[in-house]
Amino acid sequence: MLSEENLPENIEENSSNFKDIFRELHSDKEFNHLYNEALEKRAPLDKNFSRRKFLALLGISAAFAATGCSNYRDKGNIVPYNKKPSEITIGNPVFYASTCNVCSNSCGILIKTREGRPIKIDGNPDHPINSGKICTTGQLSILSLYNPQRIKEPIFNNTQISWQEADKNIIQTLIKTTENGKEIALITNGITSPTYKKLIEGFIKTFPYTKIYSYEITGYTNKINAFKKTYGRESLPSEDFENAKIIVSFECDFLNNYPNKLSVLNKFSKNREIIEKENFNRTYCFESTPTVTGINSDYRIVLRSDILEEFICCLINEFHTVKKLSEYAKNISVINLFSKYILSDFILKNNLSKNVIDNLINDLSNNTGKSLILGGIQLSESTQILIFFLNKILENDKLYSKDKEIKCQYPLIKKADFNNLVEKINNDKIGVLTHIDTNPVYHFNGIFDYIKAIEKVPLVITLTEFESETSAQSHYTLPINNYLESWGDYNYVTGIYSLQQPVISPIYNTRQKEEILLTWIEGTHQNNSYLRYLKNNWEKNLLPAFGFPFDFKSFWINSLNAGVVKTNEKINFTGEFKIEPSELSNKPTSVTTNDYVLIIKENPFLLDGKYANNGWLQEIPHPISKIVWDNYATISPSAAKNLSLNTGDIIEIKKSGKSIKIPVLIQPGNADKVISVELGYGRTKAGIIGSFIGTNPICLLNADKDDLIIKDIEIVKTGNTYELVSTQEHYSLEKYKDIPIKRNIIYEFELDEYRKNHDLINSKEVEGINLKTFPSVNQPHKYDELKWGMAIDLNKCIGCGACAAACNIENNIPMVGKEQVKLNREMMWIRIDRYYTGDINNPSISLQPVLCQHCDLAPCENVCPVAATTHSTEGINGMAYNRCVGTRYCSNNCPYKVRRFNFFDFRDNFKEGFLYSEPLKQLSNPEVTVRSRGVMEKCTFCLQRIMNARDNAVKENRKIEGTDVVTACQEACPTNAIIFGNINDTNSDLNKYRNHKLGYTLLEEIKVKPNITYIAKLRNNH
Amino acid sequence: MSYDATYTKELPLVPERSSFPELDEVVFKPTETKPTRAWYIAFIISSTALLIGALSLGYTLYYGIGMWGNNNTVGWGFDIINFVFWIGIGHAGTLISAILYLFRQKWRTGIARFAEAMTIFAVMTAGIFPLIHVGRPWLAGYLFPYPNQHNVWVNFNSPLLWDVFAVSTYFIISFLFWGLGLIPDIANLRSRTKSGIKKFFYTILSFGWRNSNRHWQHYERAYLLLAGLSTPLVLSVHTIVSFDFAVSVLPGWHTTIFPPYFVAGAIFSGFGMVATVLIVLRKVFDLKHIITIDHLEKMNKILLLTGTIVGYAYAMEFFTAWYSGYQFEQFVFINRAFGPYAWAYWIMIACNVGFPQLFWFKKIRRSIPVMMIIVILVNVGMWFERFVIIVTSLHRDFLPSSWAMYIPTWYDAGIFLGSFGMFFTLVLLFVKLLPSISLTELKAVTENAQPKNH
């Protein structure tokens, strides 16, 4: 308290007290004097806060606190375009047509870009081959563009160098090598680009001692060579799947890996049509391990891979000797060749079902010229020749296109050729070894000791996007553009040219691989030199050859816009079988080996291992085993019992001194004593995502044989175990295998059964109750205008996972890693359930994609305490992420368990924030919220797409239609198994499915009224 | 009332005839003396457990629910198991203090205060779990209906929301009831204490109690009213907790038997816990003549009754599953008893239905060591009951493709341990700071407390 006495002393500290003001008003001179003195002194001192000062500080700190705490979600700057590019309207996507480079199929793609960033790859609807579809790997390959682990600068012996330096040194060496007469080896993938081929020919012209080694480890090399021998063309026939009434596959996974796969899928699915016509082909699949093709076949016959050839010989004998179907029937030499292969003996010996084989024989002989017999990549050239011969006998080459073929621009090499290369290296005949976007160290080191060999080469160059086993062994590692940053042209099928254009300028200091070669040819580097080369080739060579009368500039721009050029090119396929029957040599003597056989299979997603560093692809469950992030050796349940193995036990597979260690998976439907292992795993230098996942089986292959079937292997149980993680089957298969049928989760009927009685599902009763007509106690809601719904045709769904891939990209779904999948915390919004039913050794395998069912009476909605999941007036079960507190009650109460909870911030949790690293963040779809930790999420029926469609409808002053919206999964489904639309539109396609007699909803009896209709699968059995 | 030779005289509630000052001494002794060595050891153990729980919780709050074993199929694990377990523990207290009060069961006086304190602590412990089990606990305020600028209201259809109300009501009423009952005793303490600090707090907490006739009248009236209010809560709280499950569509949860089954189970587990702690307490604080073997025997009878009711419910669940002809329900129950979590089921059956049946024998009812083992087993069994209900129903539901296993982590265990730590820390603080026996009520039931015949 201020008092009269102590005032002078304390005035400093208690400056602007109201008493002061009071005094001031009274003009006390002494006070004024003291006051002024104090004012002078006070300013710097200010030991005690005045009330005003306090308030001011309070105010400013509150303001600071508010600024500091606010806006915590958006830390980035938003910079407007100074000059807006003409093609970009902010908020609207721009689509560019280009060509996919993932495999040699060269599908046309449409790349969605937002504000200059490519964010999604879809099929180009105008492309005649893939007609708007693109496979799982193709869709997810966009991750490679943004992968933070791309090589960003040229590297020489682990040090960063400039392109100029690299160019200078390499060109000098190339010239010197040519002068010395040593070979320059270019190792490349299969070449499908005509201009690239021309470029390579140019390279050979400049450096005449160049040899090209073009190989495809998961390609149909043997079939190409067989076709060359049988019909004289270095290509593959373009087979008419649409008109094939009977398809027989011998280890041929044509729904997964086949030339023009997407076109095959499309045509195959046209033969699984149930809406207008019941148009079914019949598929027989002979295989040792279930594949996508096998499980979708009408007959799946389990057969050891090593006796396939014998079986084919039996069939040949049956058709031409017994049934005398072909012109070769009179040819004594052929009869002699095959007469020892007696089908009935074979059936007996191998315990095959006589019924099924009889049906096969009848079907094939009744459908001559209308069936296809296909052999997989595993089969040797001689087996492929036998298959061509069998097709010829049955006149099936009528289904080979007369004017089109699947081209092989440059001959593919065999393993023997690669062996020659290694020998040449060992003899010091190779001066420069260039790996162009290939990884032979990973592929062949196990067979040829390639690493040891290339140490002797003076100059080893690798052109690659990512660090690889091969780049690690190279002197120069030159970073190349992603295909989304590249120019190119592709011609895979006669008369169809796909163009490739960049949709983003190179993110790093990389060059297109063609540009690098061009630089070496020309001796200097020029920007965009390959674009000029490409345009020049089209203007000077290709365009005149096609006879198009167009002006080049407008042709070029229009073609780039369309992404594809169709020409009148034709081949003349005569169908003349060039091989003499007597040359069908190397036939097997009757094999009775009882040893284990190893068959090496192609992985549906990782292909030859190039995409091992793609976490999304690693996490899409394997179509059959549902295992993620690993490969394994499949083994049949009975063989496992004999060897007392369990899933996860590590075995050692030995073959002639080499061995691999790999965990086993007990695979129902696997042939006895056959082990299958998939390719693409066991990478050692594939970045933090792809390294040390699984095992590479290639080393077990024999260097001189060209098939992927290894006989007489030895299996040793090591006693160690390893955890394989799958998204399904956390229970005993044997005990619960009939549950899916008992619970009416899946229905499967035979086509004939259905033809006789359409009401198979409607008449089905459970405990005397008809599930469909059983009344519900709940009043359904009314949806007057629009109600979204979906149908999934299980006849068409092959389980490829393209829907899941599309969903991941569209909806910014993170990968969570093996550890989290193990804990059952996978995040994918759509999963494909796979059920084994029946005999565990030869089960029927069914598929069912399950996503949010958007139930009318959704059980998740009424239990959410904060109303974060609610129903829209259009029948969509929505999620308000920012309202969700994460009680997980909704997920508990969801009978379909389609809800996914963010147990962590998975982007942060996965590989220490890998998904948050630049530039990977740029991949996110800006139309979909990135969900935070602790939030529930699930399928939204692509709400963002519905909103866009509605915006467009409003702009056009009309009402939104069901057909305006295509969901991401529907767009991606290569067989069109997913149909989306308006339920209230009675004429819609969707309603044809919804009201179909085979339509059913999942778990009908709990009466939650789901809006996803499944169409029961029919098998076209006898 | 005059004695008649034909009537058996009821055993006195406080057997040894003690004078009121003697009772004062005995009851107030723990609050007026320095803690013993045993108390310190107990306190260190329980607060260490609490600390472990706090650390586990800290990690969970920092990284997310992913630290636990919960997954997409089994969305609830230890979090909700513990919640239901602790809420159940609380029920015995309310039953003893409110319902038995209304029924004039005078034997309750020895144990009522303590049981009720346990209710409060159990509900406090339980209350943590709904808060921390959510993915974003910092937004848990969304669970309360408050007017907001988004115009978003809570979903009154959701049983979880009913939980929020049920549990908060339960806590408030129990707390008031307990607090009110404490007033005369605290006033007594206030008058006795010589420590300034104690005096200060006891003065505040005794609300100016002067033992006036008016005070007593108001007090008795308020106590009766609160007892009346608490009584339906004994039934309603666990009924609503059971609705969390019964309202869902999940086989194994979707059962109409749940409310009575849960209430019986809650009382069962509550008595189990009260008995566990009382047995220790009466020994440690030498209250054997106040909390007598008769009290314990009566509690054991209730354990026998409720345990049998719970056993009946287990049996009825199987009967209903069979009788309904509903394959999903049938599967769930067969899976419970013979599936991968069968061990949990049989622990539950043995502890809840099997061992309490021994209480049919008087000898066992009155044997402290046997009783101690059985009541601990009851606690174990009742925890496993919640485990069985929650985990086994969720882990194999409708679509076999989604079936999964639930494996708790160390963090789950840590938080579980922490919940015991919290509960016992609170109990230990309580017995040192407040009278753990309702002295006023006790005095009213001693012999000749209400003199007659003169």
Interface residues (C-beta under 8 A of the other chain):
Chain A: Q728 H730 Y731 Y736 I739 P740 K742 R743 I745 V766 E767 Q820 L823 N824 R825 E826 R831 D833 R834 Y835 Q848 V850 P859 N862 V863 C864 P865 V866 A867 R883 C884 V885 G886 T887 R888 Y889 S891 N892 N893 P895 Y896 K897 R899 R900 F901 N902 F903 F904 D905 N909 S932 R933 G934 V935 M936 L1002 L1003 E1005 I1006 V1008
Chain B: Y63 G64 I65 G66 G69 N70 N71 N72 T73 V74 G75 W76 H133 V134 G135 R136 P137 L139 A140 Y142 L143 V152 W153 V154 N155 N157 S158 P159 L160 L161 V164 D244 V247 S248 V249 L250 G325 Y326 Q327 F328 F331 P340 L394 R396 D397 F398 L399 P400 S401 S402 W403 A404 M405
